[in-house]
């Protein structure tokens, strides 16, 4: 973890200095529902920031990953369409970033077959996410869930990404990607057109690095627990102003009328103040002082107004985009084709290194 943090700090220094030409980012979401304010403040704004700094960015809609751990996948088509709308409304620019759906990129899934030959069953079972699922699941684990980290490796390496924004809990997944790439490059050295090993080659596949958060805020759900679509404790980006007010009205606070910013002793109150702070740019301590003894009612009123004001441009743009589904699908189609071409080229290089390019 220390090494990952130090490496990430050096990368942030590069990014902030404008030295970004060497980096290609992959980030993304599973289409299991609609994006909410946790995504907006936690990942979307960072993606836009990185894109605007000139980093080549690929945004993955990981639709096949929906079936790794659930039988009822919901209305995936609707979720995918809404993801694209929220990405664009938040500022993802399809002329500078590539949005794609991994079910539409054949090379990813062919790479998965190759990569599975490079890992052992024991290694897959040791992955923290897989271990947690094994312990919590009341059903037999599917083969797809067991190989989930390798599927992620295929996503990353197909897009030839060498930089992946992750949280600490996702570092083991990225390490699996690095292991796969390292083993492939060692087992199958890069070869020139004549079939000879390329001297001083770094390998066919890139070694992806983690880009840990630079210290952004983590928002809790309206019940004070981790914000999650499955917990139904979120404010979705597509919510109306009235729906937002109704959700915030039910948010958990406490019985103390004097509002203070104390994340340790009063996490629910502090969380609402943090949301308002992110929207207004005013420090949460200052907001708390302004509310004083107004109690939870005054706090919720302030949060509702701040959130609705801040999200109004996003929601207006989102509604406009949703009126033109053809455009949204065209953005996705263009991104799919770009990554499919990139993945096919990478796969050709891999097969050449493996001696499996038969000229057919």
Secondary structure, 3 states (H helix, E strand, C coil): CHHHHHHHHHHHHHHHHCCCCCCEEEEEECCCCCCEHHHHHHHHHHHHHHHHCCCEEEEEECCHHHHHCCCCCCCHHHHHHHHHHHHHHHCCCCCCEEEEEHHHCHHHHHHHHHHHCCCCHHHHHHCHHHHHHHHHCCCCCCHHHHCHHHHHHHHHHHCCCCEEEECHHHHHHHHHHHHHHHHHHHHCCCECCCCCECCCCCCCCCCCEEEECCCCCCCECCCCCECCHHHCCCCECCCCHHHHHHHHHCCCCCCCCCCCCCCCCCHHHHHHHHHHHHHHCCCHHHHHHHHCCCHHHHHHHHHHHHHHHHHHHHHHHHHHHHCCHHHHHHHHHHHHHHHHHHHHHHHHHHHHHHCCCCCC
